[in-house]
Amino acid sequence: MFKIAVLISGNGSNLEALIDACNKNIIKGKIDIVISNNPEAYGIVRARSSNINNKIIDNKEFETREDFDLALSQEIQKTNPDLIVLAGFMRILTPVFIEHFIDKIINIHPSLLPKYPGLNTHKSVIENGDTKHGITIHFVNQILDGGKIIAQGEISVKKNETEEELKKRIHSLEHIMLPKVVSKFADGSIHKD
Ligand code: GRF
């Protein structure tokens, strides 16, 4: 069975899309663990209500990023997943973590990378008057939002569209694309070359 670990920090709507796709066998795999660095993350409630093994590792309890990453890495090693999905995980990972799981970590980012790495992507799109926006799913390496791109989805920005409206449409696109990409990992049609 293809084993997936999902790391979250917040609402977890992308996690929910993955849970749904596993339940429907669209992803031929199993979410073995959900880990949040944020004790308040609603995604943990979603994991619990779907009876998925879950764990909070609060980054505030660690002195350094490396200490946190080590604890995270040790927890993940217990389940030895085939894929680690960062689904709204708002922490920059250090080499301690990345090198251990190299080529197994993917991230979903709400912009058409390499445009707008980091935060506030919807705001930047609107402020710059961009006509296109989108999402990127990519491998994670040492560079923030800089790893090899696996898939991108694009939408046209509507005239006078607000940040909230745009964010909502981007989320809908994420919920379609992330399960599709993860299902391709599970059936072996995507792998790092
Ligand atoms: C998504 O927009 C994702 O691209 C970004 O964080 C957001 C997480 O949303 N990395 P959710 O927690 O899955 O609802």
py3Dmol code that shows the C-alpha trace and the ligand (Angstrom):
import py3Dmol

protein = """\
ATOM      1  CA  MET A   1       0.000   0.000   0.000  1.00  0.00           C
ATOM      2  CA  PHE A   2       1.305   3.444  -0.995  1.00  0.00           C
ATOM      3  CA  LYS A   3       1.735   5.425   2.224  1.00  0.00           C
ATOM      4  CA  ILE A   4       1.264   9.159   2.475  1.00  0.00           C
ATOM      5  CA  ALA A   5       2.163  11.618   5.232  1.00  0.00           C
ATOM      6  CA  VAL A   6       0.450  14.999   5.118  1.00  0.00           C
ATOM      7  CA  LEU A   7       1.873  18.036   6.907  1.00  0.00           C
ATOM      8  CA  ILE A   8      -0.426  20.947   7.642  1.00  0.00           C
ATOM      9  CA  SER A   9      -0.568  24.188   9.605  1.00  0.00           C
ATOM     10  CA  GLY A  10      -4.122  25.382   9.154  1.00  0.00           C
ATOM     11  CA  ASN A  11      -7.544  24.788   7.693  1.00  0.00           C
ATOM     12  CA  GLY A  12      -6.643  21.603   5.866  1.00  0.00           C
ATOM     13  CA  SER A  13      -9.027  21.873   2.932  1.00  0.00           C
ATOM     14  CA  ASN A  14      -6.374  20.285   0.707  1.00  0.00           C
ATOM     15  CA  LEU A  15      -5.973  17.521   3.267  1.00  0.00           C
ATOM     16  CA  GLU A  16      -9.732  16.995   3.055  1.00  0.00           C
ATOM     17  CA  ALA A  17      -9.493  16.681  -0.731  1.00  0.00           C
ATOM     18  CA  LEU A  18      -6.798  14.038  -0.288  1.00  0.00           C
ATOM     19  CA  ILE A  19      -8.822  12.138   2.322  1.00  0.00           C
ATOM     20  CA  ASP A  20     -11.790  12.173  -0.017  1.00  0.00           C
ATOM     21  CA  ALA A  21      -9.749  10.912  -2.970  1.00  0.00           C
ATOM     22  CA  CYS A  22      -8.279   8.076  -0.866  1.00  0.00           C
ATOM     23  CA  ASN A  23     -11.751   7.089   0.334  1.00  0.00           C
ATOM     24  CA  LYS A  24     -13.007   7.018  -3.254  1.00  0.00           C
ATOM     25  CA  ASN A  25      -9.940   5.036  -4.314  1.00  0.00           C
ATOM     26  CA  ILE A  26      -8.991   7.790  -6.767  1.00  0.00           C
ATOM     27  CA  ILE A  27      -5.710   7.753  -4.889  1.00  0.00           C
ATOM     28  CA  LYS A  28      -4.675   4.142  -4.497  1.00  0.00           C
ATOM     29  CA  GLY A  29      -2.963   4.764  -1.206  1.00  0.00           C
ATOM     30  CA  LYS A  30      -3.484   5.583   2.417  1.00  0.00           C
ATOM     31  CA  ILE A  31      -2.820   8.648   4.524  1.00  0.00           C
ATOM     32  CA  ASP A  32      -0.857   7.095   7.353  1.00  0.00           C
ATOM     33  CA  ILE A  33      -0.289  10.228   9.353  1.00  0.00           C
ATOM     34  CA  VAL A  34      -1.251  13.892   9.479  1.00  0.00           C
ATOM     35  CA  ILE A  35       1.104  16.172  11.378  1.00  0.00           C
ATOM     36  CA  SER A  36       0.495  19.787  12.280  1.00  0.00           C
ATOM     37  CA  ASN A  37       2.983  22.240  13.743  1.00  0.00           C
ATOM     38  CA  ASN A  38       0.041  24.333  14.885  1.00  0.00           C
ATOM     39  CA  PRO A  39      -2.078  22.977  17.760  1.00  0.00           C
ATOM     40  CA  GLU A  40      -5.061  25.042  16.549  1.00  0.00           C
ATOM     41  CA  ALA A  41      -5.041  23.731  12.977  1.00  0.00           C
ATOM     42  CA  TYR A  42      -8.540  22.745  11.881  1.00  0.00           C
ATOM     43  CA  GLY A  43      -6.974  20.115   9.644  1.00  0.00           C
ATOM     44  CA  ILE A  44      -6.263  18.061  12.773  1.00  0.00           C
ATOM     45  CA  VAL A  45     -10.017  17.964  13.467  1.00  0.00           C
ATOM     46  CA  ARG A  46     -10.541  16.741   9.899  1.00  0.00           C
ATOM     47  CA  ALA A  47      -7.936  13.993  10.378  1.00  0.00           C
ATOM     48  CA  ARG A  48      -9.505  12.911  13.659  1.00  0.00           C
ATOM     49  CA  SER A  49     -12.991  12.747  12.262  1.00  0.00           C
ATOM     50  CA  SER A  50     -11.698  10.516   9.468  1.00  0.00           C
ATOM     51  CA  ASN A  51      -9.886   8.324  12.007  1.00  0.00           C
ATOM     52  CA  ILE A  52      -6.483   9.132  10.568  1.00  0.00           C
ATOM     53  CA  ASN A  53      -3.477   8.879  12.821  1.00  0.00           C
ATOM     54  CA  ASN A  54      -2.517  12.443  13.682  1.00  0.00           C
ATOM     55  CA  LYS A  55       0.017  14.320  15.721  1.00  0.00           C
ATOM     56  CA  ILE A  56       0.740  17.874  16.766  1.00  0.00           C
ATOM     57  CA  ILE A  57       4.395  18.820  16.942  1.00  0.00           C
ATOM     58  CA  ASP A  58       4.294  22.404  18.097  1.00  0.00           C
ATOM     59  CA  ASN A  59       7.251  24.281  16.670  1.00  0.00           C
ATOM     60  CA  LYS A  60       7.069  26.747  19.569  1.00  0.00           C
ATOM     61  CA  GLU A  61       8.280  24.025  21.884  1.00  0.00           C
ATOM     62  CA  PHE A  62      11.606  23.784  20.086  1.00  0.00           C
ATOM     63  CA  GLU A  63      14.528  26.134  20.380  1.00  0.00           C
ATOM     64  CA  THR A  64      15.818  25.813  16.859  1.00  0.00           C
ATOM     65  CA  ARG A  65      14.367  24.957  13.467  1.00  0.00           C
ATOM     66  CA  GLU A  66      16.704  21.983  13.324  1.00  0.00           C
ATOM     67  CA  ASP A  67      15.378  20.605  16.625  1.00  0.00           C
ATOM     68  CA  PHE A  68      11.832  20.866  15.351  1.00  0.00           C
ATOM     69  CA  ASP A  69      12.751  19.265  12.031  1.00  0.00           C
ATOM     70  CA  LEU A  70      14.484  16.426  13.812  1.00  0.00           C
ATOM     71  CA  ALA A  71      11.370  15.680  15.885  1.00  0.00           C
ATOM     72  CA  LEU A  72       9.264  15.887  12.725  1.00  0.00           C
ATOM     73  CA  SER A  73      11.612  13.600  10.882  1.00  0.00           C
ATOM     74  CA  GLN A  74      11.630  11.041  13.702  1.00  0.00           C
ATOM     75  CA  GLU A  75       7.838  10.978  13.801  1.00  0.00           C
ATOM     76  CA  ILE A  76       7.584  10.509  10.049  1.00  0.00           C
ATOM     77  CA  GLN A  77      10.186   7.760  10.013  1.00  0.00           C
ATOM     78  CA  LYS A  78       7.880   5.691  12.236  1.00  0.00           C
ATOM     79  CA  THR A  79       5.487   5.272   9.325  1.00  0.00           C
ATOM     80  CA  ASN A  80       8.132   5.380   6.579  1.00  0.00           C
ATOM     81  CA  PRO A  81       5.856   7.012   3.962  1.00  0.00           C
ATOM     82  CA  ASP A  82       6.330   6.840   0.200  1.00  0.00           C
ATOM     83  CA  LEU A  83       5.305  10.482  -0.150  1.00  0.00           C
ATOM     84  CA  ILE A  84       5.209  13.513   2.146  1.00  0.00           C
ATOM     85  CA  VAL A  85       2.707  16.149   1.076  1.00  0.00           C
ATOM     86  CA  LEU A  86       3.043  19.682   2.397  1.00  0.00           C
ATOM     87  CA  ALA A  87      -0.559  20.834   2.218  1.00  0.00           C
ATOM     88  CA  GLY A  88      -0.562  24.316   3.679  1.00  0.00           C
ATOM     89  CA  PHE A  89       2.424  23.597   5.907  1.00  0.00           C
ATOM     90  CA  MET A  90       3.697  27.043   6.782  1.00  0.00           C
ATOM     91  CA  ARG A  91       7.193  26.214   7.965  1.00  0.00           C
ATOM     92  CA  ILE A  92      10.460  26.430   6.121  1.00  0.00           C
ATOM     93  CA  LEU A  93      12.150  23.068   6.414  1.00  0.00           C
ATOM     94  CA  THR A  94      15.886  22.774   7.011  1.00  0.00           C
ATOM     95  CA  PRO A  95      18.326  20.375   5.325  1.00  0.00           C
ATOM     96  CA  VAL A  96      18.043  18.128   8.417  1.00  0.00           C
ATOM     97  CA  PHE A  97      14.585  17.204   7.173  1.00  0.00           C
ATOM     98  CA  ILE A  98      14.814  17.727   3.434  1.00  0.00           C
ATOM     99  CA  GLU A  99      17.945  15.659   2.892  1.00  0.00           C
ATOM    100  CA  HIS A 100      16.488  12.752   4.797  1.00  0.00           C
ATOM    101  CA  PHE A 101      13.398  12.571   2.591  1.00  0.00           C
ATOM    102  CA  ILE A 102      14.821  13.978  -0.619  1.00  0.00           C
ATOM    103  CA  ASP A 103      12.620  13.358  -3.708  1.00  0.00           C
ATOM    104  CA  LYS A 104       9.729  12.279  -1.502  1.00  0.00           C
ATOM    105  CA  ILE A 105       8.443  15.693  -0.427  1.00  0.00           C
ATOM    106  CA  ILE A 106       6.011  17.719  -2.500  1.00  0.00           C
ATOM    107  CA  ASN A 107       4.398  21.079  -1.826  1.00  0.00           C
ATOM    108  CA  ILE A 108       1.360  22.873  -3.160  1.00  0.00           C
ATOM    109  CA  HIS A 109       1.840  26.586  -3.690  1.00  0.00           C
ATOM    110  CA  PRO A 110      -0.792  29.139  -4.718  1.00  0.00           C
ATOM    111  CA  SER A 111       0.998  30.835  -7.583  1.00  0.00           C
ATOM    112  CA  LEU A 112       2.438  30.129 -10.986  1.00  0.00           C
ATOM    113  CA  LEU A 113       6.001  29.574  -9.800  1.00  0.00           C
ATOM    114  CA  PRO A 114       8.607  30.899 -10.294  1.00  0.00           C
ATOM    115  CA  LYS A 115       6.334  33.901  -9.932  1.00  0.00           C
ATOM    116  CA  TYR A 116       5.535  34.809  -6.325  1.00  0.00           C
ATOM    117  CA  PRO A 117       7.273  32.351  -4.042  1.00  0.00           C
ATOM    118  CA  GLY A 118       6.452  32.865  -0.357  1.00  0.00           C
ATOM    119  CA  LEU A 119       3.357  34.487   1.125  1.00  0.00           C
ATOM    120  CA  ASN A 120       0.514  36.767  -0.039  1.00  0.00           C
ATOM    121  CA  THR A 121       0.412  35.504  -3.591  1.00  0.00           C
ATOM    122  CA  HIS A 122      -3.216  36.464  -4.297  1.00  0.00           C
ATOM    123  CA  LYS A 123      -2.574  40.006  -3.064  1.00  0.00           C
ATOM    124  CA  SER A 124       0.495  40.296  -5.302  1.00  0.00           C
ATOM    125  CA  VAL A 125      -1.443  39.091  -8.336  1.00  0.00           C
ATOM    126  CA  ILE A 126      -4.130  41.730  -7.797  1.00  0.00           C
ATOM    127  CA  GLU A 127      -1.739  44.552  -6.939  1.00  0.00           C
ATOM    128  CA  ASN A 128       0.319  43.867 -10.043  1.00  0.00           C
ATOM    129  CA  GLY A 129      -2.734  43.673 -12.275  1.00  0.00           C
ATOM    130  CA  ASP A 130      -1.845  40.180 -13.495  1.00  0.00           C
ATOM    131  CA  THR A 131      -4.332  38.578 -15.830  1.00  0.00           C
ATOM    132  CA  LYS A 132      -3.262  35.018 -14.972  1.00  0.00           C
ATOM    133  CA  HIS A 133      -2.917  33.271 -11.635  1.00  0.00           C
ATOM    134  CA  GLY A 134      -2.625  29.659 -10.650  1.00  0.00           C
ATOM    135  CA  ILE A 135      -1.150  26.925  -8.568  1.00  0.00           C
ATOM    136  CA  THR A 136       2.016  24.883  -8.617  1.00  0.00           C
ATOM    137  CA  ILE A 137       2.772  21.459  -7.216  1.00  0.00           C
ATOM    138  CA  HIS A 138       6.511  20.911  -6.928  1.00  0.00           C
ATOM    139  CA  PHE A 139       9.208  18.846  -5.295  1.00  0.00           C
ATOM    140  CA  VAL A 140      10.700  20.414  -2.193  1.00  0.00           C
ATOM    141  CA  ASN A 141      14.366  21.292  -2.082  1.00  0.00           C
ATOM    142  CA  GLN A 142      16.467  23.781  -0.102  1.00  0.00           C
ATOM    143  CA  ILE A 143      15.159  26.783  -2.037  1.00  0.00           C
ATOM    144  CA  LEU A 144      11.832  28.195  -0.848  1.00  0.00           C
ATOM    145  CA  ASP A 145       9.167  27.151  -3.380  1.00  0.00           C
ATOM    146  CA  GLY A 146      12.050  26.414  -5.727  1.00  0.00           C
ATOM    147  CA  GLY A 147      12.041  22.661  -6.381  1.00  0.00           C
ATOM    148  CA  LYS A 148      11.283  20.940  -9.662  1.00  0.00           C
ATOM    149  CA  ILE A 149       7.768  21.666 -10.905  1.00  0.00           C
ATOM    150  CA  ILE A 150       5.454  18.662 -11.232  1.00  0.00           C
ATOM    151  CA  ALA A 151       2.206  20.324 -12.308  1.00  0.00           C
ATOM    152  CA  GLN A 152       0.661  23.755 -12.704  1.00  0.00           C
ATOM    153  CA  GLY A 153      -2.902  24.922 -13.113  1.00  0.00           C
ATOM    154  CA  GLU A 154      -3.851  28.329 -14.428  1.00  0.00           C
ATOM    155  CA  ILE A 155      -6.909  30.560 -14.171  1.00  0.00           C
ATOM    156  CA  SER A 156      -7.707  33.943 -15.682  1.00  0.00           C
ATOM    157  CA  VAL A 157      -8.126  36.754 -13.190  1.00  0.00           C
ATOM    158  CA  LYS A 158     -11.544  38.375 -13.597  1.00  0.00           C
ATOM    159  CA  LYS A 159     -11.989  42.103 -13.886  1.00  0.00           C
ATOM    160  CA  ASN A 160     -12.337  43.667 -10.407  1.00  0.00           C
ATOM    161  CA  GLU A 161     -11.949  40.297  -8.730  1.00  0.00           C
ATOM    162  CA  THR A 162     -11.195  40.602  -4.996  1.00  0.00           C
ATOM    163  CA  GLU A 163      -8.426  38.782  -3.185  1.00  0.00           C
ATOM    164  CA  GLU A 164     -10.993  36.616  -1.385  1.00  0.00           C
ATOM    165  CA  GLU A 165     -12.747  35.621  -4.605  1.00  0.00           C
ATOM    166  CA  LEU A 166      -9.475  34.787  -6.231  1.00  0.00           C
ATOM    167  CA  LYS A 167      -8.323  32.776  -3.237  1.00  0.00           C
ATOM    168  CA  LYS A 168     -11.548  30.768  -3.304  1.00  0.00           C
ATOM    169  CA  ARG A 169     -11.121  29.888  -6.983  1.00  0.00           C
ATOM    170  CA  ILE A 170      -7.469  29.001  -6.449  1.00  0.00           C
ATOM    171  CA  HIS A 171      -8.468  26.695  -3.613  1.00  0.00           C
ATOM    172  CA  SER A 172     -11.002  24.918  -5.820  1.00  0.00           C
ATOM    173  CA  LEU A 173      -8.294  24.350  -8.395  1.00  0.00           C
ATOM    174  CA  GLU A 174      -5.933  23.023  -5.721  1.00  0.00           C
ATOM    175  CA  HIS A 175      -8.564  20.563  -4.520  1.00  0.00           C
ATOM    176  CA  ILE A 176      -8.808  19.120  -8.021  1.00  0.00           C
ATOM    177  CA  MET A 177      -5.120  19.082  -8.886  1.00  0.00           C
ATOM    178  CA  LEU A 178      -3.475  17.898  -5.681  1.00  0.00           C
ATOM    179  CA  PRO A 179      -5.361  14.564  -5.499  1.00  0.00           C
ATOM    180  CA  LYS A 180      -4.657  14.008  -9.212  1.00  0.00           C
ATOM    181  CA  VAL A 181      -0.926  14.478  -8.731  1.00  0.00           C
ATOM    182  CA  VAL A 182      -0.810  12.336  -5.589  1.00  0.00           C
ATOM    183  CA  SER A 183      -2.729   9.588  -7.391  1.00  0.00           C
ATOM    184  CA  LYS A 184      -0.047   9.617 -10.077  1.00  0.00           C
ATOM    185  CA  PHE A 185       2.652   9.130  -7.457  1.00  0.00           C
ATOM    186  CA  ALA A 186       0.632   6.267  -5.982  1.00  0.00           C
ATOM    187  CA  ASP A 187       0.300   4.471  -9.312  1.00  0.00           C
ATOM    188  CA  GLY A 188       3.964   5.088 -10.119  1.00  0.00           C
ATOM    189  CA  SER A 189       3.454   7.391 -13.095  1.00  0.00           C
ATOM    190  CA  ILE A 190       5.317  10.259 -11.413  1.00  0.00           C
ATOM    191  CA  HIS A 191       8.702   9.869  -9.840  1.00  0.00           C
ATOM    192  CA  LYS A 192      11.772  12.047  -9.566  1.00  0.00           C
ATOM    193  CA  ASP A 193      14.200  11.247 -12.334  1.00  0.00           C
TER     194      ASP A 193
END
"""
ligand_1 = """\
14
GRF
C -3.189 26.524 0.038
O -3.565 27.629 -0.716
C -1.808 26.052 -0.363
O -1.493 26.298 -1.684
C -0.923 26.895 0.522
O -1.618 27.003 1.746
C -3.021 26.876 1.508
C -3.530 25.812 2.428
O -4.932 25.736 2.471
N 0.383 26.315 0.639
P -5.640 24.548 3.263
O -5.074 24.545 4.688
O -5.352 23.269 2.552
O -7.098 24.891 3.284
"""
view = py3Dmol.view(width=600, height=400)
view.addModel(protein, "pdb")
view.setStyle({"model": 0}, {"cartoon": {"style": "trace"}})
view.addModel(ligand_1, "xyz")
view.setStyle({"model": 1}, {"stick": {}})
view.zoomTo()
view.show()
